[in-house]
Amino acid sequence: MTISPTKNRGLAGVLAVVTGSAGGIGRAVCERLRQENCKVAGLDLSPSALADHSFTCDVGNDRQVDSAADQIRNQLGNPAIVVHAAAQSEHATTLGSSPEAFARLYNINVISAVRLARNFAPAMCAAGKGTFIFISSINGGMGAPALSAYAASKGALDALTRTLAMELAESGVRVNAVAPASIDTPLLEASFARSADPAAARAANIRRHPLGRLGTPSDVASLVAFLASDEASWVTGEILLVDGGAHLARR
């Protein structure tokens, strides 16, 4: 696959680690960072076709993340960019969910970010530079009936983003999060399919976004590339919405 480079934004030759690299958003992030001439190591349960190096890993498992991090360091060196795009969701209200489901989503969506920080932040701090970018959600700041465990986990990820940013700032390491609204992925299509009229459900979702369309994985990846670049060198602790204006119209 031939990828055309974009203008140099200080990312050429930089090693990036991307979790969820075989999924919709993670896959797009891998592709975009490669367009920026990064070297990309993907972590996922399935191989990633768009990462330069693919590592099979359950990011919800301490030992597997530690092992994958060791392999990356030994084979490729220390990453300067870490993007946590792996996530799980559950369609259920608070009372319709379970403590087990809340714990499962929290483990993947939040604690996995901690695993990544513990493995990769020390070398970034020693180098005096580096960046973590966590894929959050508009629902983390607004709540989402019928997505209770997911919204709660993303709210926690937002808090972790701000806290870790404060803790690492003195060492020159930046931490930010990207919070999308509805992104057109197979996971979103599956949620439409659960309704009695999937086409109507899709149309109703689109109407929630003032720009009049669903987001795409590349919309998210473009913001990730900016945050990873030198152009964002004075941006940290931010939860940046990429939502087609949905926060303006959300009821």
Number of C-alpha atoms within 10 A of each C-alpha: 5 5 11 10 14 12 11 12 15 14 22 17 12 17 21 25 27 26 31 26 32 24 21 19 24 30 23 22 30 31 22 24 30 26 20 23 22 22 22 28 24 31 29 21 18 16 17 23 15 22 26 14 17 23 22 15 22 20 27 21 14 13 13 14 21 18 14 21 23 16 13 20 14 10 10 14 13 23 22 21 28 25 26 25 26 27 23 15 19 16 15 17 14 15 9 9 16 13 10 9 15 18 14 20 22 23 19 20 28 26 22 22 27 16 19 21 15 12 18 24 25 15 16 22 16 12 14 14 18 26 26 29 26 28 25 31 27 23 22 22 17 14 17 16 13 16 17 22 28 28 24 22 28 26 21 18 25 25 16 21 26 17 13 19 22 16 13 21 16 11 17 18 26 29 28 27 27 23 22 24 22 22 21 16 15 11 14 12 15 11 13 18 14 11 12 9 10 15 13 12 16 19 14 11 16 18 14 22 21 16 13 14 18 21 20 17 20 18 17 24 21 16 18 23 22 14 26 28 20 14 12 13 16 9 14 24 20 18 25 18 19 21 25 20 15 22 18 11 10 10 7
